[in-house]
Amino acid sequence: MTSNSAAATSTEKEKYDIAVAVDTETGSAESYNGELHEIKSKQLEGAEHAIGLDLFQEILDSDLAYDDKEYSKIRRKIDKWLLPVLCVTYMLQFLDKLSLNYASAYSMKEDLKFVGNDYSNVAAIFNVGYLIGSIPANYVIQKLPVAKWTGCCLFVWAILLIGHLGATNYSSMMALRFLLGLMEASISPSNMMMCGMFYNKREQPFRMCTFLSMNGVATMVGALLAYALGHSSNTALKPWKLIFLVFGIMNLVWSAIFLYIAPDSPANAKFLTHEEKLKVIDHVSKNQMGLKDTSVKKDQVKEAMCDWNNYILAIIGLGCGVINGSTSNFISSMIKGFGFSGLNATLLQLPTGAIELVVVFSAGMVALFTKKNVRVILLFLTCIPTLAALIGIRLIPLDQKWALVGCCWLLYIIGGPVIMCWILINVTVAGSSKISTVRILWFLCYTGGNICGSKIMYANQAPRYDSGMKGLITCYSGMMALCIVYYFLMFQRNKKRNAKYGLPTEKSEKEGIINGIKDMTDFQNKSFRYVY
């Protein structure tokens, strides 16, 4: 059995391998290995639909023991196998979103005879599909094996991307983008769920920031590919069609790899031995949230709809969506409007990706190595650079084109607030049906924001897009204000729980673990404390 001092020593030796048996922000870090077996099996009544229940029961009936150093090896193994899967999947997802933006830098608009706001409509219809797909997608990944379902979505998604080669007019492109959005609605929630099943609350921010920082890699890779393909003049396909073809083939290959190696949960992870599976489930169960329960519970859905926590995050998600919908689809048009050619406008998006990669990854590192509640603070801080950039685009004279491009480079930092929202959902909401409902609410708002974001960028206001910039500045200001409200809401909830039930103890932590396996919500589990 490890002690707090032993855990601290392990941290000093190897910062990458921070190991905590129970989240140190919410209670004691004392390990409970070898003690959970004292809890009678009858206490698991009501957990019949819990994923990994048989393995958890085995943990209770055995003397499973391991120390922090031993578990750090398992964590590295998970990082080696699972984290690259999440990173590549998310990189390709964002690359596909950017494909329309890159194609717009070439002759796509002219070839498809777009007029007026046709391009903004095509950008918006993707999000309509995403919006419609969000509700069934989040409940499907709760009911079905998450990796298998996601792999199938990736396959269909790849076929649709390749299908863009057959687009001949505005209507056909609208249909393809709608179906693409419908398929993509499962990807982000499934990544969140897979991360939550393999890592505890302390470990999740770094891993989630790592895979979302792949947005920056996607921007750089996509810009280079689009730039190279833009030089293709002796092929049967025009550059914008080559972009969709190459991106589609990349996704098609990856869908097969994903289906083969991605695990649905620790219980069926091919890269873990039986003993390692037990240790992972034991480790993650200390989140007091279980792994996943496949039954949909109406009382949890109702509770989610009555929780102010979720509405604050959803409104922040709305703001993130407006910003993302504007920047991801119109940054090429903005840079072209500042006085650069289509090819250069594509190439000049490389620094955008690099900045996003550094900022989002750094936020994850800060969250990993800081024991205090910093997630909401990081959400607030990642809003500041882009807010300043938006003000710069509004005020800097158009003849200062490099200063304006520099401001554009900061716009994709929106990935920081997005991933912090996902992390907060994963660590502040318990109960499988409740968290599915919260994700639906968040993604509905986020997707609705994307639709609005692409519609507030009026073609006749290029390149500065004054109405759009005003809207984005308002969004960031509102998000920062809500961060302050959210921080104090979580602080007050923990304070009230400590006053009512007392500070967390070793006994209450053990009860909380069982309550998590039984799929209790954060409201129902009196041992639960919020990590924010």
N, C-alpha and C positions, 0 to 999 in steps of 0.2 A: 504494500500500500504506500503510495507516494504522499509526501507532505507538501505544504505550501512552499517551504524552503527548497525542497527538491525540485519543484516545478520552476521556481525562480532561477535555480542553478542551471537547469536545462535551457532556460531562455537566454541566459547570459552566454552559454556555450555556443548556441546555434539559433540565431534570431529567426531564421526561416522556419524552424520547427517549434513554434510556440504550441505547447500542449496544455490544455486545460480540461479536466474531467467535467467540471461544471463551470459554466461561463463565469469568469471572475468578476464581471461587472454586476452580476445579479445575485451572487451568493458565494458560498465557500468553494474554494478550489480543491477541497479534499476529495480524493478518489473514493468511489464506492464499490470498486471492483471486489468481488468475493463476498459482498454483503447483500446484493439484491436477491440472492437466492432465498433469503430469509422470508421474503414476502410470499405469501401463499398464492397458489395459482388462481384461487377464486377471485382475487382482486383484479384479475384480467377479464372478468365477465363484462361483456359489452364491446370487446375488442376483436370480435370474430372476423371483421373485414380489414384488420390492420395488416399492411404489408410487412413481412418478416416476423410475424407473430410466433411461428414455430421456433425460429432461431432465438427470439427474445425469451421464450419459455425455457429454451435450453440454457440460456444464460442464468436464469433464475434457479435452475436445478443443478447448476454446476459451480465449481469454485474458480471461475475465470479470473485470472490475475495477469496484469501487465503494468509496466511503469511507463513514464512519459517518454523515455528514450526508446523503448521498444515500439511504442505507438508512432513515434516520429518516422520510423521506417515504413510503416503502413501508409502514413499520410503522404510520404514521398512517392510511394507506389501508386496511390490514387492520383496524385498530381501528374505522374508520368503517363497514366493511361486515360484518365477522364478529362483532365484539364485541356489537353490538346484537342480532344473531340469537341468540347464546348467552344474553344477558341476558333477552330476552323469553321464550325457551323455558323457561328455568329459573324465571322468575317465574310463568309459567302452571302449571308442574309443581307448584310449592309451593302455589299458589293452589288447585289441585285437591285437594291433600292436606288443606288447611285447610277445604275445602267441608263435609266431614262435621262438623268442629268447629263451624263457623258454623251449620249446619243444626240442630245439637243445642241451640242456644240458643233455638230456637223450638219448634214443636209436632211435630217429626219423631218423637221417641220415642213420644209419645202416639198419633199417627196410625198408626204402624206397630205399635203395641201391644207395644213393648219392655218386658221385665220383667227384674229382676235384673241380670245381667251381659251382657244381649243387646247393649247398645251397645258394650261393650268387645270383644265377639266380632266385631261388624261392623268395628270399628277394626282388629282383629287380622287378619281375613281378607284385607284389602288387602295386608298384608305377607306373607301366605302366598303369594299370587299373585306378588308381587314376588320372593320367595325362589325359587319354582319357575322364574320367568322369567329369573333372573340368569344361570344357567349357559348356556342357549342364546343369550341376548342378547349376552353379551360375545364369544362366538365368531362370532356372525352379523355383528357390526359389524367384526370383523377380516376376514371373508371377503367381505362385500358392500360396495358403496358406502355409507358411513356416513350421509351426509345423506339419501339417498333412502330408506333403511330407516327412519331416524328420522322423516322426514316422514310416512311411511305409518302408523307407530305413533301419531303425533300425531292423525292423522285418525280412526283407530279409537277412540282414547282419547276424542276429542270426542264421537263417537256414543254411547259408553258413558255419558258424563256426562249427556248429554241423556236417555238411557234411564232415568236415575234418576227421572224424572217418572212412569214407569210402575210404580215400586215400590209394592206394596200391603201387604207384610208383611215380617217378619224374614227369611224365606228368600230372597225376591227381592232384597232389599238385600244379603244375603250373596253371592249370585251376581254381582251387578253390581260390588261392591267387589273380589271376587277377580279378575275379568277386567280391571278397571282397573289393579290391581297388576301383572298379567301384562304389560300393554302398557307400563307406566311403567318397567319394568326396563331398557329400552334407553336411556333419556334421559340419565341422569347419566354412564354410561360413554361415550356418544357425545359429550357435551360435553367430557369429559376428553380424548378422542382428538382431536377437532377442534382443541382448544386446543394440544395437543402437536405437531400437524402444522404449525402456523403460527407458533409462538413458541419461542424458545430457553429454556434452563433459567432464565435470569435474568429473562426477561420473563413467564414463566408465572404465578408467584404473584400478581402484581397483576391479571392478566386473570382468573384463576380466582376470586380473591377478589371481583372486580367482579361476575362473573355469579352467584356464590353469595350475594353481599350482596342480590341481588334477592329473596331470601327475605324480607328486611325490607320491601321495597317491596310484595311480595305480601301480607304481613300487614296493611300499612296500607291498600292498595287493597281487599283482601278485607273488612277490617273496615268500611270506609266503604260498600262495596257491600251487604254483609250488613245493615248498620244501615239503609241507605236502603230496601232491599227488605223489611225487617222492618216498615216502615210501610205496606206495601201491604195494603189491606183490602178494596178493591173489585174485585179480580181473581178470575178463575176458579181461579187457582193460589195455594196457600198460600205464605207467604214462604220456607219451606225448599225448596220445589220451584222457586221462582223463582231461588234461589241456584244450583241445579244447572243450570237452563236458561241463565242468563246466562253462567256460567262455561263451559258446553259450547259455546255459540255463539262465544265468544271464541276457544276452542281450534280450532274448526272453521275459522274465518277464518284463523287463524295457520298452520294446517297447510298451506293452499294457498300462503301467502306463503313459508313455510319451504321447501317443495319447489321453489319457483321460484328462490330466491336463495341458499340454503345450499350451500356447496361441499363436495365429498367430500374434496378435498385441494388443496394449492396447484397441482397439475398441471392441474386443471380449473376453477379459480376464475375465473368470468366477469369479475370486477372487476380482474383482473391482466393486464397485457400479457405477451407471451411472455418478454421480457427480465426483467420483474419476477418472473415465476414462477421463472426460473433463479436469480435473486438470493435469493428466499425459500428455495428448496430448498438452496442453498449455505449460507445463514445458519443454517437449522435443522439441517442435517446435522452441524454442529459440536457438537450435543448428543451425538454418537456413538451415536445410537439410530435413525438412519434416519427415515423417515416412517411406513411401515406395511408389513408383509410379510403377504400373504394366505394363505401356507401355514401349516398347523398342525403344529408340530414336537413330537413326543412327548418328546424329550430336554429341551426347554425346560419342558414341563409338569412333568416329573420334578424338574428343578432348582428350579422354583418351590416345589414341595412340600417341598423339603429346605432352604429358605432361612429362617433364623430371623428375618430382617428382615421377611418377609411375615407371619409369625405374630404378631409384636409389633403391627404395624399392624392386623392383623385383629382382635386382641383389643381394641385401642383402638376399632376400628370397632364391635365388639359393645357396648361401653360407650356410644358415641355413639348407637347404635340404641335401646338401652333408654331413654335420656334423651329422644330425639326421639319415640319411640312414646308416651311418657307425656305430654310437654308439648303436642305438636301436637294431640292428641285430647282432652285433658282440661282445658286452660287455661280454656275457657269455663265448665265446670262448677265449677272452683275459684273463679273470680271471682264467679260467681253465689252460691256457698256462703258467700262472705265478706260477703254482704249487698247485692248489686246485682241489678237486674232483668236479664232476658235481653238487652234492647236495650243497656243500659249495659255489660253484660259484653262485648258485641261491640265497642262503641266504645272501651272501655278497653284493647283490645289494640293500638290505634294506637301508643302509645309503645313497645310490645314490638318492633314492626317497625322503628321509628326507631333504637332502640338497637342492634338486630342489624345494620342497615345501616351505622351509624357504626363499630361495632367490627370487623366483618369487612372492610369497605373499608379501614379504618385499618391492619389487619394486613397487607393486601396492599401498601399504600404503604410500610410499614416494610420488608417483604421486598424491594420494588423498589429502594429507595434505600440499602439496607444491603448491603455487599459480603461480609460475613462470613456464616457458616452460622447463620441465625437461625430457620429454619423450625420445628425441634423446640422451640426456646425459645418461639416464638409459640404453638405448640400448647399448651404448658404454661401460659403466661400467660392464654390465653383460657379456661382451665378455672376460674380463680380466682374471677371475679365470680359465676358461676352456682353454684359450690359454696357461697359465702357466702350467696347468695339461698336456696338449699335449706335451709341451717341456719336461716336466718331464718324460713322458713315453718314449720319444725318447732318453733321456740321462741317466736315472737312471739304474744302473746295474741290470740284471735279478735276481741276488741273493737277492736283496732288495725287496722281493715280497710284503711286506706290504706297502712300500712306493708307489709301482706301483699300488696296489689296491686303495690306497688313491687318486691317480691321477684319476683313473677310476671313483671314486665317484663324481668327479667334472664334468664329461662329459655331464651329462643330464641337466646341467644349460642352455643348448641350448634353453630350453623353455622360458627363459627370452628374448633373442633377437626375438624369434618368436612372442611372444605376444605383444611386443613393436611395431613390424611391423604392426600387426593387428590393434592395437590402432591407429597408425598413419594413416592407411588407413581409419578407421572409422571417424577420426576427421579432416583430411585434404582434403578429396575428397567429393564433393557434386554432386548430380544428380544420380538418381537410376541406370540408364544405365551406367553412367560413373563409378560409384563405383563397379558395377557388372563386368565391363570390367577390372578394376584395380585388383579386386580379382582374376579374371581368370588369368591375366598375372602373378600375384604373385604366385598363386597356381601351375601354369604350371612350373614356374621356380623352385619353392620349390620341386615339385614332380620330375622334371627332376634332381634336385640336389640329391634327395633321391636315384634315380636310379644310378647316378654316384657314390654316396657315398658307396652303397653296392657293386659296381663293382671294386672300387679301393682297396678293402681289399682282398689281394691275399692269398689263403690258405697256400701257401708255405712260406709265410712271418710271419706266426703266431709264437709267440703270440704278437710280437711288431708291426707287420704290418707297416713296415717302409714307404712304398709308401703311404699308407693311412694316416699315421700321418703327413707326409709332405704336403699332400693335405689339411688336416684339418687346419694345422697351416697357410697355405696360405689363406684359406677361412676366418679365423678369422681376419687375418691382413687386408685383403681387406675390410671386413665388417666394421672394425673400421675406416679405411680411408674414406669410403663412408658416415659414420655417420657425420664426420666433414663437408663433402661437403653438405650433406642434411641439416644440421643445418643452415648453412649460406645461402642456397637457400631459405629456409622458412623465415629467417630473412629479406632477401632482398625483398621478395615478399610483406611482410607486410609493409616494409618501403616504397616501391613504391606505394602501395595502399593508405597509409596514405598521401603521398605527392600528389597523384592525386585526391583523393576523400575527404581528410580530415580525422581527427580522428573520430571514431564511435560516433554517437550521439543517443539520445533517438529516434529521428525520423528515422534515418537510420537503427537502430536496428529493428524497427517495419517493415520497408520496407523489411529488410533482412529476417524476419520471413515469410512474405507473399511470397517472392521469393523462400524460401525453400519449402513451401507447393506447389508452382507451379513447383517444381522439377528443378529449375535452378542449374547449376553447380557452382563450386567455381570460375570459370573464369567469368561466366555470372553475378553472384551476386556481385555487387560492395561493398556491405556491409559486405561481408564475410572476415574474418581474420583467418589466419592459426594458429592452436594450435599445437605446436611441442615440 
